[in-house]
Every structure is written in C-alpha cells, then in structure tokens.
Amino acid sequence: MAILILIATILLPPLGVAAKHGLGGTFLLNLVLTLLGFIPGLIHGLYVNYAR
C-alpha cells in the first residue's frame, strides 16, 4: 500500500496526501501549493507522507 501512496504523491501530490491524511487542512494546503507550482506541492506531499 505504501508504494501506491508514493506513486500517487509523485504523480499528483494532493491525491497522495488525501489517500493518507483525508480531506482536511493538510490536503487543502497541498492543493494550493500544487496549484501554485508542482514542485512545492510535491515537496510538501513527500514531507507530510514520509518525514513525519
């Protein structure tokens, strides 16, 4: 399951965050960061899914 979340986070960061944390504040922050630029959303997605 973890590999699927990693792939989802790399391809579409909000999807990976939503799969692991639900549709809360973390998801909304990641969605905004992804809309502002893919790289900030990707970094945030990897951080919240794997560095915490």
Secondary structure, 3 states (H helix, E strand, C coil): CHHHHHHHHHHCHHHHHHHHHCCCHHHHHHHHHHHHCHHHHHHHHHHHHHCC
